[in-house]
């Protein structure tokens, strides 16, 4: 008698909607493990759980060689990285160990772009400060800046970056894209390109949408921030380590950076001890830019389909 297959899900957005996916597993006679996860599980927790499962749908967990080695020594036969970011997953280890793995690319371009542009507008008009003030009984009227005619340094020009560019251009903004693989897109021909950090002195906003790689780690740092206009506004919907947070804090303190909207951080969740909390003109997210009901459902179904194919689930 064949062993019942077991699948582990550790992706928080999918876990929050897990009841809607349970029938897909039950109908195939698959046991589903859905632990409580705030942001990620630890390596120790993963080493305990992963070997007990045939398949793993990964969130932002530390999917390291150590975890995959223990998984391979147990039952693990295949894995899917839920979403588009893969910086937390050791794909080389999977190749060495013979564990089939892939991600779900091009899933969240529109959703993340919506959040990025929402942050641009909020920083331009300080709507978040008005909200906080009115809740406290004040009647604030801060003078913002207009979007029209302003320049955005857009880091990353993949699916998310292109969707951001379309929305910014609709607001009559100018976009300079930074991406070593930049290719003109016929439907958005007015996007300019440059090599990082050239022309940063033209930018009123910096918006990060790129993948985290060795070359993008801390690409927004003290040296690059010093090249910007005084009072630049910074948005990060990519990965926390794209920005050197200590350099950002220093630039906020000096006024070189007017304000920042950060959906992601170098350490997540953001520690209460972080000096970033001192800066009232900043907006903080919870690594949640892709999280809509529509996107989670779409991505989860694709992740399940791909994992079933790897596990030869008919």
C-alpha positions in Angstrom: 0.0 0.0 0.0 1.4 3.4 -1.0 2.2 6.0 1.6 -0.2 8.9 1.9 1.5 12.1 0.6 1.9 15.0 2.9 2.4 18.7 2.0 3.6 21.5 4.2 2.6 25.1 3.5 4.5 27.9 5.3 3.5 30.9 3.2 1.5 33.4 5.5 -0.8 34.8 2.7 -1.8 31.3 1.6 -2.2 30.1 5.1 -4.7 32.9 5.9 -6.9 31.5 3.1 -6.0 27.9 3.6 -9.5 26.7 4.2 -10.4 27.5 0.6 -7.6 25.2 -0.6 -8.1 22.3 1.7 -10.6 20.5 -0.6 -8.0 20.4 -3.4 -5.7 18.4 -1.1 -8.4 16.3 0.4 -9.8 15.3 -3.0 -6.3 13.9 -3.9 -6.0 12.1 -0.5 -3.2 14.4 0.5 -2.5 15.4 4.2 -2.0 19.1 4.6 0.1 20.7 7.3 -0.6 24.4 7.8 1.3 25.7 10.9 0.8 29.2 12.3 3.4 31.5 10.7 3.7 35.3 11.4 6.4 36.0 8.8 8.7 33.0 8.7 9.6 29.8 10.5 13.1 29.4 11.9 15.7 26.9 10.5 15.2 24.8 13.6 11.4 24.6 13.1 11.8 23.9 9.4 14.3 21.1 10.1 11.7 19.5 12.3 8.8 19.9 9.8 10.2 19.6 6.3 11.5 16.0 6.5 8.0 14.8 7.5 6.5 16.0 4.1 6.7 15.0 0.5 6.1 18.5 -0.8 6.7 22.0 0.6 5.1 25.4 -0.5 7.7 27.9 0.8 7.0 31.5 1.9 9.9 33.8 2.9 11.4 31.1 5.2 15.1 30.5 5.4 15.0 27.6 2.8 18.7 26.8 3.3 20.9 24.0 2.2 20.8 22.7 5.7 17.0 22.5 5.6 16.9 20.9 2.2 19.6 18.3 3.3 17.5 17.3 6.3 14.4 17.3 4.1 16.0 15.1 1.5 17.1 12.6 4.2 13.4 12.4 5.2 10.5 12.5 2.8 10.9 15.7 0.8 10.6 15.1 -2.9 9.7 18.6 -4.3 9.1 22.2 -3.4 7.5 25.4 -4.7 8.5 28.9 -3.7 5.2 30.7 -3.4 5.5 34.1 -5.2 8.3 35.7 -7.2 11.1 36.4 -4.7 13.6 33.6 -4.4 16.4 35.2 -2.4 15.6 33.2 0.6 15.8 29.8 -1.2 19.0 27.9 -2.0 18.2 26.7 -5.5 21.8 25.4 -5.9 21.2 23.0 -2.9 18.0 21.7 -4.5 19.9 21.0 -7.8 22.7 19.2 -6.0 20.2 17.2 -3.9 17.9 16.4 -6.9 14.9 18.2 -5.4 12.7 19.7 -8.1 11.8 23.3 -7.3 10.4 26.4 -9.0 8.6 29.6 -8.1 5.5 31.3 -9.4 6.8 34.2 -11.6 4.9 37.3 -12.8 2.1 37.0 -10.2 2.0 40.3 -8.4 3.0 43.1 -10.8 -0.2 45.0 -10.6 -0.8 44.5 -6.9 2.7 45.5 -5.8 2.6 48.5 -8.2 -0.6 49.7 -6.7 1.0 49.8 -3.2 4.1 51.4 -4.5 2.2 54.2 -6.2 0.0 54.5 -3.1 3.2 55.1 -1.1 4.4 57.7 -3.6 1.1 59.6 -3.3 1.1 59.3 0.5 4.7 60.6 0.8 4.0 63.5 -1.7 0.9 64.7 0.2 1.6 63.4 3.7 -1.9 61.9 3.9 -0.7 59.5 6.7 0.2 62.5 8.9 -3.2 64.1 8.3 -4.9 60.8 9.3 -2.8 60.5 12.5 -3.5 64.2 13.4 -7.3 64.0 12.8 -7.5 60.9 15.0 -5.7 62.8 17.7 -8.1 65.8 17.5 -5.9 68.0 15.3 -6.7 69.5 11.9 -3.4 69.3 10.0 -3.0 70.9 6.6 0.6 70.1 5.5 1.7 71.5 2.1 2.6 68.6 -0.1 4.2 68.4 -3.5 2.5 67.7 -6.9 3.3 64.5 -8.7 3.1 66.1 -12.2 6.6 66.9 -13.5 8.5 65.0 -10.7 11.1 62.4 -11.5 11.2 58.9 -10.2 14.4 56.7 -10.0 12.8 53.3 -10.5 15.1 50.4 -9.4 14.1 47.3 -11.3 12.2 47.1 -14.5 10.7 43.6 -14.5 7.0 42.9 -14.2 6.5 45.0 -11.1 8.7 47.9 -12.3 6.9 48.1 -15.6 3.5 48.2 -13.8 4.8 50.9 -11.5 6.1 52.9 -14.5 2.7 52.8 -16.3 0.9 54.2 -13.2 3.5 56.9 -12.6 3.5 58.0 -16.2 -0.3 58.3 -16.0 0.3 60.9 -13.2 2.5 62.9 -15.6 5.7 61.9 -13.8 9.0 61.2 -15.4 10.6 57.7 -14.9 14.2 56.7 -15.1 14.6 52.9 -14.8 17.7 51.2 -13.4 18.0 47.6 -14.5 21.1 45.8 -16.0 18.6 43.9 -18.2 16.6 46.9 -19.3 14.7 46.5 -22.5 12.3 49.1 -23.9 8.6 48.3 -23.6 6.6 49.3 -26.7 3.5 50.3 -24.6 5.5 52.6 -22.3 8.1 54.2 -24.6 8.8 57.3 -22.6 10.5 55.4 -19.8 14.2 56.4 -19.8 17.1 54.3 -18.6 20.4 54.9 -16.8 23.1 53.0 -15.1 22.9 53.1 -11.3 23.7 55.6 -9.7 23.9 57.9 -12.7 21.4 60.8 -12.8 20.2 60.3 -9.2 20.5 64.0 -8.7 17.4 64.3 -11.0 15.2 62.1 -8.8 12.4 63.4 -6.5 11.5 59.8 -5.6 13.4 56.6 -5.4 11.2 53.5 -5.8 12.8 50.0 -5.4 11.1 47.0 -7.1 14.0 44.8 -7.9 15.1 41.3 -6.8 17.6 41.0 -4.0 20.9 39.8 -5.4 24.6 40.3 -4.5 24.7 43.4 -6.8 21.5 44.9 -5.4 22.3 44.4 -1.7 22.6 47.8 0.0 22.5 49.6 -3.4 20.7 52.4 -1.7 23.4 53.5 0.7 25.2 56.5 2.2 27.2 57.1 -1.1 24.2 56.8 -3.4 21.8 58.8 -1.1 24.4 61.6 -1.1 24.0 61.9 -4.8 20.3 62.7 -4.6 18.4 65.9 -4.4 18.0 67.1 -0.8 14.6 66.0 0.4 14.2 62.9 -1.8 11.5 60.5 -0.9 12.2 56.8 -0.8 9.8 53.8 -1.4 10.8 50.1 -1.0 8.4 47.4 -2.1 11.2 45.0 -3.0 13.4 43.4 -0.3 14.6 45.1 2.9 18.4 44.7 2.3 18.1 46.7 -1.0 18.4 49.7 1.4 21.2 50.1 4.0 18.9 51.1 6.9 21.6 52.8 8.9 22.4 55.0 5.9 18.7 55.7 5.5 18.4 56.7 9.1 21.3 59.0 8.8 19.8 60.6 5.7 16.5 61.0 7.4 18.2 62.7 10.3 20.1 65.1 8.1 17.1 65.9 5.9 18.7 64.5 2.7 15.8 62.0 2.7 12.5 63.8 3.4 10.6 60.6 4.2 10.4 56.9 3.4 7.7 54.3 2.8 9.0 50.8 3.6 7.0 47.7 3.0 10.0 45.6 3.8 12.9 45.7 6.2 16.4 44.3 6.8 14.9 42.5 9.8 11.2 41.4 9.8 9.1 42.1 11.7 10.6 45.5 12.3 12.0 45.5 15.8 10.5 48.0 18.3 14.1 49.0 19.0 14.7 50.2 15.4 15.6 53.9 15.2 13.3 54.1 12.2 10.4 54.5 14.7 11.7 58.0 15.5 10.8 59.4 12.1 7.1 60.5 12.0 7.2 61.3 8.3 7.8 57.6 7.4 5.2 54.9 6.6 5.8 51.3 7.5 4.3 48.3 5.9 4.4 44.6 6.9 5.8 42.9 3.8 2.3 42.8 2.5 2.3 44.6 -0.9 1.3 41.5 -2.9 -1.5 40.4 -0.5 -4.9 40.7 -2.1 -7.6 38.0 -2.1 -7.3 37.8 -5.9 -3.6 37.5 -6.1 -3.3 35.0 -3.3 -5.9 32.8 -4.8 -4.3 32.9 -8.2 -0.8 32.3 -7.0 -1.8 29.5 -4.5 -3.6 27.6 -7.2 -0.6 27.8 -9.5 1.7 26.7 -6.7 -0.5 23.7 -5.9 -0.7 22.7 -9.5 3.0 22.8 -10.0 3.7 20.9 -6.8 1.1 18.2 -7.7 2.9 17.9 -11.1 6.2 17.4 -9.4 4.7 14.8 -7.1 2.9 13.1 -9.9 -0.5 13.6 -8.3 -3.1 12.8 -10.9 
